[in-house]
Amino acid sequence: MSNPSQEQVIGQIAQDHLFIQTLETQNSDRHDFHDVSVWAIKSALEAAYAAGALAAQNKSTTSKGKK
């Protein structure tokens, strides 16, 4: 099973926690700027932290035993 890319993880966090469908610039204020609650921002930051910790753990685990 392959690991998701950084962009995929960030995009999923944006969708799941901030309810933002895309992080691509849409050149429209209505689509590029969002009202987001502080609890959603906190949740997204916690998810990003957890994803980073998991990625570091996976990198550490896969690099063990390699010389």
Secondary structure as UniProt FT lines:
FT   HELIX           6..18
FT   HELIX           29..32
FT   HELIX           38..63
FT   TURN            64..65
//
